Amino acid sequence: MISTHVLDTTQGLPAPGVGVVLAMRTAEGTFADLAAGVTDADGRLTNLLPRERTPAAGVYRLTFQTAAWFAAEGRSSFYPEVSVTFDLTDPQQDYHVPLLLSGFGYSTYRGS
């Protein structure tokens, strides 16, 4: 399973309504979109790649559509999008990739 959680660190709250696209690197080195979704009221997106669909090992990218979210919030942002690329080495494990977000900075980590 691949999931994410977006937290608005400026306000100390979840970030609901953030668009997220999941892509996988192809053999040619480009990325192919696999799924897309929007964070829920708690800022979570847990069904991006459900448990029933085991991902293959490889390099994946989560792209967070931050400009649209900040605009909807009536705030400006330096980053129109945030892309987090990660290496999925064990398809049997869960991969949770949270994003800590503010208008002028962000951080990410591998969660549990």
ZARO-619206 format. One record per atom (N, C-alpha, C, O, CB): x, y, z; residue in three letters. Coordinates in pm, whole numbers, plus 32768, in hexadecimal, padded with zeros to 4 digits. Glycine has a CB too. Example, Ala and Ser with C-alpha at 12.3 -4.5 7.8 and 13.67 -1.06 7.14 Angstrom:
REM residues 2
85277DC7830Cala 84CE7E3E830Cala 85287EB6830Cala 85907EB4834Eala 846B7E418389ala 85057F1F82C4ser 85577F9682CAser 850A80038313ser 853D80728324ser 85807FC4823Cser 
REM end
This chain:
REM residues 112
80537F8B8000met 800080008000met 8059807D8000met 80C080818044met 7FA17FFF8079met 803280E07FB5ile 807581627FB3ile 800F81C97FE3ile 7FA281D47FACile 80AD81857F24ile 80358214804Aser 7FDB82788082ser 802982F780A2ser 80A482F780A2ser 7F94824280FFser 7FDE836280BFthr 801D83E080E5thr 7FC4842B8148thr 7F508408815Dthr 803884388069thr 7FFE84908184his 7FB984E581E4his 7FF7856F81D4his 8070857E81DEhis 7FC684AF827Ahis 7FA585D581BCval 7FD9865D81ABval 7FAE86B18222val 7F3886B88244val 7FA6869D8125val 801186EF8262leu 7FF8874582D4leu 802587D382B4leu 809387E78282leu 804087108352leu 7FD0883382CFasp 7FEC88C082BCasp 803588F08338asp 7FF6890B839Fasp 7F69891382A1asp 80B988FC8331thr 8106891F83A8thr 80F789B383CFthr 811889D88440thr 819989008391thr 80C78A068375thr 80AF8A928397thr 803D8A9D83FCthr 80428AED845Athr 808E8AE48319thr 7FD78A4D83E7gln 7F628A53843Egln 7F5D89E284A5gln 7F0D89E58502gln 7EE68A5083EBgln 7FB4897F8494gly 7FB3890E84EFgly 7F3988B684DDgly 7F05887D853Dgly 7FBB893D857Cgly 7F0B88AB8460leu 7E9188618442leu 7EA5880583C9leu 7F038818837Cleu 7E1C88C18427leu 7E4D87A183BApro 7E5087508340pro 7E3187A982C6pro 7DF6881482D4pro 7DEA86DB8349pro 7E5A877B8252ala 7E4287C481D5ala 7DE08773817Eala 7E0B8723812Bala 7EC887DE8188ala 7D5E87888190pro 7CFC8741813Dpro 7CF3877E80B2pro 7D0587F780A0pro 7C7187438181pro 7CD787298050gly 7CC1875B7FC8gly 7D3C876C7F73gly 7D3587AC7F0Bgly 7C7B87DA7FCEgly 7DAF87367F9Dval 7E29873E7F4Cval 7E2786CF7EE4val 7E1A86597F06val 7EA987347FA6val 7E3486F47E65gly 7E3C86917DFAgly 7EC4864D7DFBgly 7F2B868E7E0Egly 7E2286D27D71gly 7EC485C97DE6val 7F3F857B7DE7val 7F3D851A7D71val 7ED784DA7D56val 7F4F852E7E6Fval 7FAE85107D2Bval 7FBB84B37CBBval 802D84537CDCval 809A847E7D03val 7FD584FF7C35val 801483D27CCBleu 807A836A7CDDleu 80A8833B7C54leu 805783197BFEleu 804382F27D31leu 812D83397C40ala 8165830B7BC1ala 81DA82AC7BDEala 821482AF7C4Aala 819583847B6Aala 81FA82597B7Bmet 826A81FC7B86met 82C982147B12met 829F822D7AA1met 823981687B88met 834C820C7B2Farg 83B0821C7AC5arg 83AE81A37A69arg 83B081317A96arg 843E82307B03arg 83AB81BE79E8thr 83AB81547982thr 843B812A7961thr 849B8169798Ethr 836281837903thr 844780C17914ala 84CB809378E8ala 851380FE7896ala 858E81017892ala 84BD80127895ala 84C681567855glu 850181C07804glu 852D82387858glu 856D82947824glu 849E81EE779Bglu 850B823778D8gly 853482A37931gly 84CD83127942gly 84E58372798Bgly 85B182DD7900gly 845C830778FFthr 83F183687911thr 83938334797Fthr 83A282C379ADthr 83A28381788Athr 8334838779A8phe 82D4835B7A0Dphe 824B834979CEphe 821F839C797Ephe 82CD83C17A82phe 820882DC79F3ala 818182BF79C4ala 812182C97A3Bala 8137828A7AA2ala 817982317981ala 80B883197A2Basp 805683287A96asp 800D82A47AAFasp 7FE4825F7A51asp 7FF183987A74asp 7FFD82837B30leu 7FB682097B58leu 7F3182267B9Aleu 7ED181DB7B88leu 800D81B87BB6leu 7F2C82927BE6ala 7EB382B17C33ala 7EB583437C5Bala 7F1D83857C59ala 7EA882567CB1ala 7E4083757C7Fala 7E3383FE7CB0ala 7DC584027D17ala 7D6883B17D15ala 7E1684627C3Bala 7DCF84617D71gly 7D6984707DD8gly 7D7584F77E1Cgly 7DC7854A7DF6gly 7D7384007E3Egly 7D22850A7E81val 7D1D85877ECDval 7D1D85647F60val 7CD985067F8Aval 7CA085DD7EA7val 7D6985AF7FB0thr 7D6E8593803Fthr 7CE685AC8080thr 7C9C86058057thr 7DD885E98083thr 7CC6855B80E4asp 7C4485648128asp 7C4685D28193asp 7CA6861F819Basp 7C1F84DC8168asp 7BE085D981E4ala 7BD28641824Bala 7C44863F82B0ala 7C6286A582EEala 7B4E86318292ala 7C8385CB82C1asp 7CF485BE831Dasp 7D7A85CE82D5asp 7DE385B78310asp 7CEF85368362asp 7D7785F68254gly 7DF186078207gly 7E2F858581D7gly 7EA2858381A9gly 7E5486518258gly 7DE3851981E1arg 7E19849481BDarg 7DE584658135arg 7D7784888109arg 7DF5842E8228arg 7E38841580F7leu 7E1183D1807Cleu 7E458342808Aleu 7EB98325806Dleu 7E4B84197FF9leu 7DED82EA80B7thr 7E16826180D8thr 7DF581FE8069thr 7E26818D806Cthr 7DD482348157thr 7DA482268009asn 7D7B81C77FA1asn 7DBB81E77F1Aasn 7D8681BF7EB2asn 7CE481C77F93asn 7E2A822D7F1Bleu 7E6D824F7E9Dleu 7E9681D07E51leu 7E7E81C57DD9leu 7EE982A77EB7leu 7ED181747E97leu 7EEE80F07E5Fleu 7EC1808C7EC8leu 7F0C806E7F25leu 7F8880DE7E39leu 7E4880587EBCpro 7E0F80037F25pro 7E5C7F817F3Bpro 7EAB7F567EE7pro 7D807FE47F03pro 7E427F447FADarg 7E857EC77FD2arg 7E727E597F6Aarg 7EC97E047F57arg 7E517E968059arg 7E007E5A7F28glu 7DE47DF17EC5glu 7E407DFA7E4Bglu 7E4E7D997E00glu 7D527DFA7E97glu 7E7C7E6C7E37arg 7ED37E827DC3arg 7F637E8D7DF2arg 7F907EF97E17arg 7EA87F027D74arg 7FAB7E1F7DF0thr 80357E1D7E1Ethr 808E7E657DBAthr 80907E417D44thr 80667D8B7E34thr 80D77ECA7DE6pro 812E7F127D8Apro 81AA7EC07D68pro 81D57E6B7DB6pro 81587F9A7DC6pro 81E17ED97CF5ala 825F7E997CCFala 82D17EE87D0Eala 82C27F5F7D29ala 826E7E917C34ala 83417EA77D24ala 83B77EF07D51ala 83DD7F547CE5ala 83CE7F397C6Dala 842E7E8E7D70ala 840D7FC77D0Fgly 8436802C7CAFgly 843780B67CECgly 842580C77D64gly 83DC802A7C36gly 844C81197C96val 845181A47CC2val 83C981E47CA8val 839481DD7C39val 84C481F37C79val 839282227D0Ftyr 830E82607D09tyr 831B82F57D26tyr 837D83237D60tyr 82AC821C7D6Ctyr 82B4833F7CFDarg 82B083CF7D18arg 822383F67D43arg 81C083D37D01arg 82DC84217C9Barg 821B843F7DB0leu 819E847F7DDAleu 81AA85137DB8leu 820A85547DE0leu 818284697E74leu 814A85477D6Ethr 814985D67D4Ethr 80CF86147D91thr 805D85EF7D77thr 814685ED7CB3thr 80EB86737DE8phe 808486BA7E34phe 8066873D7DEEphe 80C1878C7DD5phe 80B186D27EC8phe 7FEB87557DCEgln 7FC287CC7D82gln 7FA8883E7DE5gln 7F35885E7E04gln 7F4387B07D2Agln 8014887A7E13thr 800D88DA7E81thr 7FDA89647E56thr 7F9589A57EA5thr 809588E97EBFthr 7FF889927DDDala 7FCA8A187DB3ala 7F338A217DB6ala 7EFB8A847DE7ala 7FFD8A387D25ala 7EEF89BC7D83ala 7E5D89BD7D81ala 7E2689BC7E0Fala 7DC38A007E2Dala 7E2689447D31ala 7E65896F7E67trp 7E3589697EF1trp 7E4789EE7F39trp 7DEA8A1F7F79trp 7E7F88FB7F3Dtrp 7EBE8A297F2Dphe 7ED68AAB7F6Dphe 7E798B167F34phe 7E468B6A7F7Fphe 7F688AD57F5Cphe 7E638B157EB1ala 7E078B777E74ala 7D7A8B687EACala 7D388BCB7ECAala 7E058B667DD9ala 7D4D8AEB7EBCala 7CC88AD27EF4ala 7CC08B027F86ala 7C558B257FB6ala 7CA68A3D7EEBala 7D328B027FCAglu 7D388B308055glu 7D488BC8805Eglu 7D448C0180CBglu 7DAC8AEB809Dglu 7D5B8C097FEAgly 7D6E8C9A7FE8gly 7DF98CC48016gly 7E0D8D328049gly 7D078CDD803Fgly 7E5A8C6A8002arg 7EE48C85802Darg 7F428C727FB7arg 7F238C2B7F58arg 7F0D8C2980A2arg 7FB68CB07FBFser 80198C9F7F55ser 807B8C317F7Cser 80868C0B7FF1ser 80648D237F39ser 80C38C007F18ser 81248B957F2Dser 81978BA57ECCser 81838BCC7E59ser 80E28B0A7F1Eser 820C8B887EF9phe 82838B8D7EA4phe 828B8B147E48phe 82C48B1C7DDBphe 83008B967EFAphe 82548AA47E74tyr 825D8A267E2Atyr 81D98A057DE6tyr 817789EB7E2Btyr 828689B37E87tyr 81D38A067D60pro 815689E57D1Cpro 813289507D29pro 80BE892A7D1Fpro 81618A0A7C89pro 819888FF7D3Fglu 818388717D5Aglu 81FB883C7DA6glu 826788777DA2glu 816C88207CD5glu 81E687CE7DEBval 8252878B7E33val 825686FC7E00val 81F286B57E05val 823D87917ECFval 82CB86D27DD0ser 82DD86497DA3ser 833C86017E01ser 83A986327E20ser 831386447D11ser 8311858C7E2Fval 8362853A7E87val 837A84B67E3Fval 831C846A7E25val 831D85257F13val 83F8849B7E21thr 841D84207DDBthr 845B83C17E40thr 84B083E87E90thr 847F843D7D65thr 842F83437E3Dphe 846182E17E9Ephe 847082597E5Ephe 8433823A7DF8phe 840282D97F18phe 84C482077E9Dasp 84E581827E6Basp 8496811A7EBBasp 84AD81097F33asp 857E81677E75asp 843B80D77E79leu 83EC806D7EB8leu 84367FEA7E9Fleu 84347FB57E30leu 835880687E7Fleu 84767FB77F06thr 84CA7F417EF5thr 84877EBE7F1Cthr 84AB7E537EEAthr 85467F517F46thr 84257EC77F76asp 83E27E4E7FA6asp 834A7E5D7F95asp 830A7E9E7FE7asp 84067E32803Basp 83127E237F2Cpro 82837E327F11pro 82277DFC7F7Fpro 81B07E1B7F7Fpro 82627DEE7E92pro 825B7DAE7FDCgln 82097D788048gln 81F87DDA80BBgln 81A27DC78111gln 82467CF7807Bgln 824A7E4380BEgln 82407EA78128gln 81DF7F168101gln 81C37F2B808Bgln 82CB7EE28147gln 81AD7F5D8166asp 815D7FD5814Easp 81BC804C8141asp 822180538188asp 80F57FEB81C0asp 819C80A780E8tyr 81EB812080D5tyr 8192819980F1tyr 813681B780A4tyr 822881268045tyr 81AF81DD815Fhis 816582538187his 81C582C9817Ahis 822D82CC81BChis 812B82468219his 81A2832C8126val 81FB839C8108val 81B3841F812Aval 8170845880D3val 8227839A8073val 81BF844F81A6pro 817E84CC81CEpro 81C585478196pro 823C85428175pro 817784D48266pro 817A85B4818Dleu 81AF86358163leu 818B869E81CBleu 811586B181EAleu 8179865D80D6leu 81EF86E08202leu 81DB8751825Cleu 81EC87CD8207leu 825687E381CCleu 8241874F82D7leu 818488208200leu 817C8888819Bleu 8162891281D6leu 811089218231leu 811188678137leu 81A9897581A2ser 81888A0181BCser 81978A498136ser 81C28A0D80D4ser 81E68A41822Dser 81748AC88132gly 81798B1280B4gly 82058B23807Bgly 82158B398003gly 813C8B9880C7gly 826A8B1980D1phe 82F18B3480A3phe 83568ACA80CEphe 83CE8AE480D4phe 831E8BBA80D6phe 83248A5480EBgly 837C89E5810Dgly 832D8965811Dgly 82B489678130gly 83C98A04818Bgly 837488F68115tyr 83358874812Btyr 839D88108159tyr 841588238148tyr 82EF884380ACtyr 836B87A38193ser 83C0873781C1ser 837286B581AEser 82F786B481AEser 83ED874B8257ser 83BA8649819Ethr 837A85C7818Ethr 83D0855D81D1thr 8445857481EFthr 836385A680F7thr 839684EA81E7tyr 83DE847B8225tyr 839283FA8208tyr 832083FE81DAtyr 83F0849182C0tyr 83D2838A8222arg 8389830B8216arg 834882EF829Carg 838B82DD8301arg 83E7829581EBarg 82C582EB829Agly 827982D18314gly 8259823D8323gly 828E81E882DCgly 81F883228315gly 820282228381ser 81D981978399ser 8143818C839Aser 810E811F83ACser 82128162841Cser 
REM end
